[in-house]
Structure formats: structure tokens, C-alpha cells
Amino acid sequence: MGGGGLGALFQDWVRPALDILLLAFLIYKTWELLVSTQAVQLLRGALILVAVWAAAFFLQLSTLSWVLNILAPGLVIALAIVFQPELRKIFLRLGQGSIWRRKAGQNIDIIDSVINAAEMLASSRRGALVVFERSVGLRNIAETGTRIDALVSSSLIVSIFAHDTPLHDGAIVIQEGRASSAGCFLPLSEQQDIRKSFGTRHRAALGLSEVADSVVLVVSEETGAISLAHDSKLFYGLGAEQARRRLGELLELPAEGIEATDE
């Protein structure tokens, strides 16, 4: 097949197929971003306005069309202001792709220490919050607590959360393989469909996962359940081994190291 035949093949088949596939991928990723935040409500509201404008146009409702045309620029600006937090989350998500993601600096010993401490705290019905930093820096979160810059160990975590110390109400932030700060405050989730039984710790864990790509381990003070929050979702009531394996996957640790701890 000559160069002209290859060119025609690319022009008639490859380029249209590539065009459709890329567009479908962009639509899918955009919808995924919208669903992971409350910005999906923005989309629904915009679709309603478009439907009203289309009805006014086709039915030739001149007065309504005139009013909508005047209000349209102001509505766009108003929606951008009202949904600014959701739009900010979308752009944060765009910057958290795997292309930009750096290594979290965690290792399997750190995960084992955290899970062992979580089991001890769960058995004694003591709550806990442990934040693992990934690609999005948590300096602003770490600065809300007390700087400790310590090696991560089960005894450290238990000593902070098992007793009514000044640091037990906040979160421990793990950065670059060390417990950088304790007693840190996390933003509360703005989701409206959270279970009413979830307390402040679960809402704080979910809230941080909405604005950063961190992984947050939660131990419930009421039930002793161990949960993980990441990517704007909360996975409640995990077993210790299940939480350990999931943490290893999320922090991109070698599978061999995770499996070795299970044996």
C-alpha cells in the first residue's frame, strides 16, 4: 500500500476513531470529576436553565427569551461564585493524576505500625485519625497541630490517642515516612448524604479526602470500626488485613512486601 493509501486510511478511519475515543475519554473523566464533588448539582442546574432557554426559543416566547438573554452573563458569574469550592476541587483533581504523582515516602513498616495501633485502639474504643500524605502537600494541615517530627510507631500512636492528652482530638499527619505533626485539624466534609451516625472524625477524614489525595485512617470511638477515606469516599468497617492491603495499594508499595506481612 502506497503512501497515499496510508494517508487516506489515516484520514478516513484512524483520525475519526481517535477523535471519538479522546472525546469519550474526556467526557467520562469530566463526569467522574463532577460525581466526586458536589459540582454535579451545578451541572443539573445548568441543564435546567438550558432546557428552559430551549423551550423559550422553540416556542418563540419572546419575553422569556429576552429576560434569559439579559440574565445569562450574570447567571454564569453567580454560578461560578456559588460553586467556587466545587470548581476548586475539580481543578485539584485534575492536578492529582498519576502523571504528576510523586512517591508518598511510606513503607510497609509504617503501615504495620499504624494498623497495629488501630487494632489496639479499636479494642479499647478509643478514636483515632491518621493522615497519609500522597502527592498533594499537607503543610497547611500539619501547621494546625503540634510539630513532633517523630518516627512512626504503634506506641507513639497509642500514647497520643489512648489517653485524654491535648493531642488526642486531632489527627496525626505522616509525611515522608515520619509523623510530622499531631493534634491537627482537618476540614469537615460538605457532602449532604453522609450517614447521620458518622461523627466528627469520619466527617473530617472525608473532608480532607475531598480537597487532597491523602488517605485517612479512622478508628471509631463508638464502635471500634476501622475505616479509610480517600478520593472523596469513606470505606467503613474494614478488617485489619483489608485495611493494611488497601493502604499498601493506595500508597503504591510493592505487592511482595504487602503479601509478606500477611503470611
Secondary structure as a PSIPRED ss2 file (coil, helix, strand):
# PSIPRED VFORMAT (PSIPRED V4.0)

   1 M C   1.000  0.000  0.000
   2 G C   1.000  0.000  0.000
   3 G H   0.000  1.000  0.000
   4 G H   0.000  1.000  0.000
   5 G H   0.000  1.000  0.000
   6 L H   0.000  1.000  0.000
   7 G H   0.000  1.000  0.000
   8 A H   0.000  1.000  0.000
   9 L H   0.000  1.000  0.000
  10 F H   0.000  1.000  0.000
  11 Q H   0.000  1.000  0.000
  12 D H   0.000  1.000  0.000
  13 W H   0.000  1.000  0.000
  14 V H   0.000  1.000  0.000
  15 R H   0.000  1.000  0.000
  16 P H   0.000  1.000  0.000
  17 A H   0.000  1.000  0.000
  18 L H   0.000  1.000  0.000
  19 D H   0.000  1.000  0.000
  20 I H   0.000  1.000  0.000
  21 L H   0.000  1.000  0.000
  22 L H   0.000  1.000  0.000
  23 L H   0.000  1.000  0.000
  24 A H   0.000  1.000  0.000
  25 F H   0.000  1.000  0.000
  26 L H   0.000  1.000  0.000
  27 I H   0.000  1.000  0.000
  28 Y H   0.000  1.000  0.000
  29 K H   0.000  1.000  0.000
  30 T H   0.000  1.000  0.000
  31 W H   0.000  1.000  0.000
  32 E H   0.000  1.000  0.000
  33 L H   0.000  1.000  0.000
  34 L H   0.000  1.000  0.000
  35 V H   0.000  1.000  0.000
  36 S C   1.000  0.000  0.000
  37 T C   1.000  0.000  0.000
  38 Q C   1.000  0.000  0.000
  39 A C   1.000  0.000  0.000
  40 V H   0.000  1.000  0.000
  41 Q H   0.000  1.000  0.000
  42 L H   0.000  1.000  0.000
  43 L H   0.000  1.000  0.000
  44 R H   0.000  1.000  0.000
  45 G H   0.000  1.000  0.000
  46 A H   0.000  1.000  0.000
  47 L H   0.000  1.000  0.000
  48 I H   0.000  1.000  0.000
  49 L H   0.000  1.000  0.000
  50 V H   0.000  1.000  0.000
  51 A H   0.000  1.000  0.000
  52 V H   0.000  1.000  0.000
  53 W H   0.000  1.000  0.000
  54 A H   0.000  1.000  0.000
  55 A H   0.000  1.000  0.000
  56 A H   0.000  1.000  0.000
  57 F H   0.000  1.000  0.000
  58 F H   0.000  1.000  0.000
  59 L C   1.000  0.000  0.000
  60 Q C   1.000  0.000  0.000
  61 L C   1.000  0.000  0.000
  62 S H   0.000  1.000  0.000
  63 T H   0.000  1.000  0.000
  64 L H   0.000  1.000  0.000
  65 S H   0.000  1.000  0.000
  66 W H   0.000  1.000  0.000
  67 V H   0.000  1.000  0.000
  68 L H   0.000  1.000  0.000
  69 N H   0.000  1.000  0.000
  70 I H   0.000  1.000  0.000
  71 L H   0.000  1.000  0.000
  72 A H   0.000  1.000  0.000
  73 P H   0.000  1.000  0.000
  74 G H   0.000  1.000  0.000
  75 L H   0.000  1.000  0.000
  76 V H   0.000  1.000  0.000
  77 I H   0.000  1.000  0.000
  78 A H   0.000  1.000  0.000
  79 L H   0.000  1.000  0.000
  80 A H   0.000  1.000  0.000
  81 I H   0.000  1.000  0.000
  82 V H   0.000  1.000  0.000
  83 F C   1.000  0.000  0.000
  84 Q H   0.000  1.000  0.000
  85 P H   0.000  1.000  0.000
  86 E H   0.000  1.000  0.000
  87 L H   0.000  1.000  0.000
  88 R H   0.000  1.000  0.000
  89 K H   0.000  1.000  0.000
  90 I H   0.000  1.000  0.000
  91 F H   0.000  1.000  0.000
  92 L H   0.000  1.000  0.000
  93 R H   0.000  1.000  0.000
  94 L H   0.000  1.000  0.000
  95 G C   1.000  0.000  0.000
  96 Q C   1.000  0.000  0.000
  97 G C   1.000  0.000  0.000
  98 S C   1.000  0.000  0.000
  99 I C   1.000  0.000  0.000
 100 W C   1.000  0.000  0.000
 101 R C   1.000  0.000  0.000
 102 R C   1.000  0.000  0.000
 103 K C   1.000  0.000  0.000
 104 A C   1.000  0.000  0.000
 105 G C   1.000  0.000  0.000
 106 Q C   1.000  0.000  0.000
 107 N C   1.000  0.000  0.000
 108 I H   0.000  1.000  0.000
 109 D H   0.000  1.000  0.000
 110 I H   0.000  1.000  0.000
 111 I H   0.000  1.000  0.000
 112 D H   0.000  1.000  0.000
 113 S H   0.000  1.000  0.000
 114 V H   0.000  1.000  0.000
 115 I H   0.000  1.000  0.000
 116 N H   0.000  1.000  0.000
 117 A H   0.000  1.000  0.000
 118 A H   0.000  1.000  0.000
 119 E H   0.000  1.000  0.000
 120 M H   0.000  1.000  0.000
 121 L H   0.000  1.000  0.000
 122 A H   0.000  1.000  0.000
 123 S H   0.000  1.000  0.000
 124 S C   1.000  0.000  0.000
 125 R C   1.000  0.000  0.000
 126 R C   1.000  0.000  0.000
 127 G C   1.000  0.000  0.000
 128 A E   0.000  0.000  1.000
 129 L E   0.000  0.000  1.000
 130 V E   0.000  0.000  1.000
 131 V E   0.000  0.000  1.000
 132 F E   0.000  0.000  1.000
 133 E C   1.000  0.000  0.000
 134 R C   1.000  0.000  0.000
 135 S C   1.000  0.000  0.000
 136 V C   1.000  0.000  0.000
 137 G C   1.000  0.000  0.000
 138 L C   1.000  0.000  0.000
 139 R H   0.000  1.000  0.000
 140 N H   0.000  1.000  0.000
 141 I H   0.000  1.000  0.000
 142 A H   0.000  1.000  0.000
 143 E C   1.000  0.000  0.000
 144 T C   1.000  0.000  0.000
 145 G C   1.000  0.000  0.000
 146 T E   0.000  0.000  1.000
 147 R E   0.000  0.000  1.000
 148 I E   0.000  0.000  1.000
 149 D E   0.000  0.000  1.000
 150 A E   0.000  0.000  1.000
 151 L E   0.000  0.000  1.000
 152 V C   1.000  0.000  0.000
 153 S C   1.000  0.000  0.000
 154 S H   0.000  1.000  0.000
 155 S H   0.000  1.000  0.000
 156 L H   0.000  1.000  0.000
 157 I H   0.000  1.000  0.000
 158 V H   0.000  1.000  0.000
 159 S H   0.000  1.000  0.000
 160 I H   0.000  1.000  0.000
 161 F H   0.000  1.000  0.000
 162 A C   1.000  0.000  0.000
 163 H C   1.000  0.000  0.000
 164 D C   1.000  0.000  0.000
 165 T C   1.000  0.000  0.000
 166 P C   1.000  0.000  0.000
 167 L C   1.000  0.000  0.000
 168 H C   1.000  0.000  0.000
 169 D C   1.000  0.000  0.000
 170 G C   1.000  0.000  0.000
 171 A E   0.000  0.000  1.000
 172 I E   0.000  0.000  1.000
 173 V E   0.000  0.000  1.000
 174 I E   0.000  0.000  1.000
 175 Q E   0.000  0.000  1.000
 176 E C   1.000  0.000  0.000
 177 G C   1.000  0.000  0.000
 178 R E   0.000  0.000  1.000
 179 A E   0.000  0.000  1.000
 180 S E   0.000  0.000  1.000
 181 S E   0.000  0.000  1.000
 182 A E   0.000  0.000  1.000
 183 G E   0.000  0.000  1.000
 184 C E   0.000  0.000  1.000
 185 F C   1.000  0.000  0.000
 186 L C   1.000  0.000  0.000
 187 P C   1.000  0.000  0.000
 188 L C   1.000  0.000  0.000
 189 S C   1.000  0.000  0.000
 190 E C   1.000  0.000  0.000
 191 Q C   1.000  0.000  0.000
 192 Q C   1.000  0.000  0.000
 193 D C   1.000  0.000  0.000
 194 I C   1.000  0.000  0.000
 195 R C   1.000  0.000  0.000
 196 K C   1.000  0.000  0.000
 197 S C   1.000  0.000  0.000
 198 F C   1.000  0.000  0.000
 199 G C   1.000  0.000  0.000
 200 T H   0.000  1.000  0.000
 201 R H   0.000  1.000  0.000
 202 H H   0.000  1.000  0.000
 203 R H   0.000  1.000  0.000
 204 A H   0.000  1.000  0.000
 205 A H   0.000  1.000  0.000
 206 L H   0.000  1.000  0.000
 207 G H   0.000  1.000  0.000
 208 L H   0.000  1.000  0.000
 209 S H   0.000  1.000  0.000
 210 E H   0.000  1.000  0.000
 211 V H   0.000  1.000  0.000
 212 A C   1.000  0.000  0.000
 213 D C   1.000  0.000  0.000
 214 S C   1.000  0.000  0.000
 215 V E   0.000  0.000  1.000
 216 V E   0.000  0.000  1.000
 217 L E   0.000  0.000  1.000
 218 V E   0.000  0.000  1.000
 219 V E   0.000  0.000  1.000
 220 S C   1.000  0.000  0.000
 221 E C   1.000  0.000  0.000
 222 E C   1.000  0.000  0.000
 223 T C   1.000  0.000  0.000
 224 G C   1.000  0.000  0.000
 225 A C   1.000  0.000  0.000
 226 I E   0.000  0.000  1.000
 227 S E   0.000  0.000  1.000
 228 L E   0.000  0.000  1.000
 229 A E   0.000  0.000  1.000
 230 H E   0.000  0.000  1.000
 231 D C   1.000  0.000  0.000
 232 S C   1.000  0.000  0.000
 233 K E   0.000  0.000  1.000
 234 L E   0.000  0.000  1.000
 235 F E   0.000  0.000  1.000
 236 Y E   0.000  0.000  1.000
 237 G E   0.000  0.000  1.000
 238 L E   0.000  0.000  1.000
 239 G C   1.000  0.000  0.000
 240 A H   0.000  1.000  0.000
 241 E H   0.000  1.000  0.000
 242 Q H   0.000  1.000  0.000
 243 A H   0.000  1.000  0.000
 244 R H   0.000  1.000  0.000
 245 R H   0.000  1.000  0.000
 246 R H   0.000  1.000  0.000
 247 L H   0.000  1.000  0.000
 248 G H   0.000  1.000  0.000
 249 E H   0.000  1.000  0.000
 250 L H   0.000  1.000  0.000
 251 L C   1.000  0.000  0.000
 252 E C   1.000  0.000  0.000
 253 L C   1.000  0.000  0.000
 254 P C   1.000  0.000  0.000
 255 A H   0.000  1.000  0.000
 256 E H   0.000  1.000  0.000
 257 G H   0.000  1.000  0.000
 258 I H   0.000  1.000  0.000
 259 E H   0.000  1.000  0.000
 260 A H   0.000  1.000  0.000
 261 T H   0.000  1.000  0.000
 262 D H   0.000  1.000  0.000
 263 E C   1.000  0.000  0.000
